[in-house]
């Protein structure tokens, strides 16, 4: 539970801006084209960052999807810890459980493709159209 209470580490302001730009670009591109159809080049270009910046942040093919899921899950966690009842503190355990299930389903359904990508992509895999490929690269 301590991890849920600990905010993510603070970094440099430009790194935070780059992270926000990458998350926004990835979310928009994934929504417009689907997770499987978006390349790392497209995410980097739309975010206004270099591919090196993107890979330092995300590592491999599922990296941007994992970063985006993490950001969305932190919002969900914040609602659980600090939001208004019945989702947040101040309601009975039963009311909170029902509110959590509803919120989690609402969170998961629009992010199924992200979850699938983050769980099934091979380590080191790259997005389609990427100049860099690793073993197990998706085609």
N, C-alpha and C positions, 0 to 999 in steps of 0.2 A: 504493500500500500504506500510505502514511502516514495516510490518512484512516481506515483500518481500525484503526490503533493509537491514534488520537486519540479520547478519550471525547467525547460530546456536551458542548457548553458548559454550565457550571453557571448556573442562573438563580435567581430568587428562590424561596424555599421554597414560597410560595403558588402560584406558577406551576408548580412541579414537582408539587405536590399536584393542581392542576387538570388537568395533563397526564395524570397517573396515573388520575384519576377519569374523564376523557374516554376514555382508552384502554380502561379496564375496562368502562365503560358501552357503548361502541361494540362491543367484542368480544362482550359478552353479548347485546346487541340483534341484532347481525348473526347470531350463532349461533341465536338464537331465531326470528327473523323473516326472515332473508335480507337481504343487503346492499341490494337494490333496494327493499325495503319499509320501510326505516328512514329517518325524517326527521331533519333537524338538530334540530328541536324535541324529538324523542324522545331523541336523544343528550344534548342540553344538560340536559333535565329529569332524565334518569336519572343524569347525572354531578353534578347539583346545581350547575351553573354557568349563567350567562346565555348567550344566543346570541352576544352580542358577544365574550365570552371564547372561545367555541368558534370563531368566525370569525377572531379574532386569531391563534389557534393553527393553524387548519387552512386558512383562506382560502376555499375553494370546495367544491363538492359532493364531489369525490373526496378532499378534504383529510383527514377522519378516517380514511378507508381507507388513505391514504398514510401517515399517522402510525402507524396500527396495523401496517401492513406493515413500516415502518421499524423499529418496536420489535421485531417478530418476527425481522427480518433481523439486527438487532444481536445478538440472542441466538444466532443461527446463527453469526455472525462471531466472537462471543466463544468459542464452542465450538471453532471452527477455530484460533483463536489461543491459547487457554488451556485447552481441555478435555483430557480424558484420551485417550490413544491408543485406538483407531487414528484417531479423528476429529481429535484435537488433536495437538500435537507429540509426537515420540517414536516414531512408527511410520514404516515405509518409505513412500516416495512412492506406491507402488502401493496399499498398505493404506489410506493416507489418501484417495486418489482414490476408491476403492470406498466407503469410509465416508462421504465427502462426497456422492457421488451418492445414496446411500441416505438420508442426512439431508436433502438438498435435496428429494428426492421426498416424504419425510415432512413436510417444511415446506410445500411447495407445494400438495399435494393438499387439505389442509383450508382453504387460503387462495385457491383459484382464483377465487372470486367477488370477493374483495378485489383481487386482481391485475387481473382484468378491469375492475373499476370504476376503479381507479387509472390504467389504461392507455387506457380508451376514453371516459371522461367528457369532455365539452367544457369548456374553460376557462371559469370563471365560472358553470358550471351549479350548480344547487342541488338539494337532496334534495326528493323529493315531499313535499308538505305544508308546505314552508317558506314563510314569508311573503315572503322575499326571492327574487327570480328574476333571472336574468341572461340575456343573449343565449345561445342554445343550451341553455336550461334543459331538463332531462329531464322528460318527462311520464309 
